[in-house]
Amino acid sequence: MNIIRAERARFGWTRKELAQMLGVAVNTVRNWEEDVGSCKGSHLIALSNVFGGVSIDYLLGIEEERRLRR
């Protein structure tokens, strides 16, 4: 399962809710979750923040363990 989708589900948010928090279109979130489009650096930082400070390496799939940024 895609990490962004898993984190969104963990918080119980819809795609629309996450999109509104980030100021992006719902289709943008869908594309990220379906690995259709890439995520800008500024959006990765925003995602990290809304998901409780998880590391960007985790969001990118570089780290498997859900760690908080330092």
Sequence and secondary structure as in RCSB ss.txt:
>XXXX:A:sequence
MNIIRAERARFGWTRKELAQMLGVAVNTVRNWEEDVGSCKGSHLIALSNVFGGVSIDYLLGIEEERRLRR
>XXXX:A:secstr
  HHHHHHHHHT  HHHHHHHHT  HHHHHHHHTT S   HHHHHHHHHHTTSB HHHHTTS SS  B  
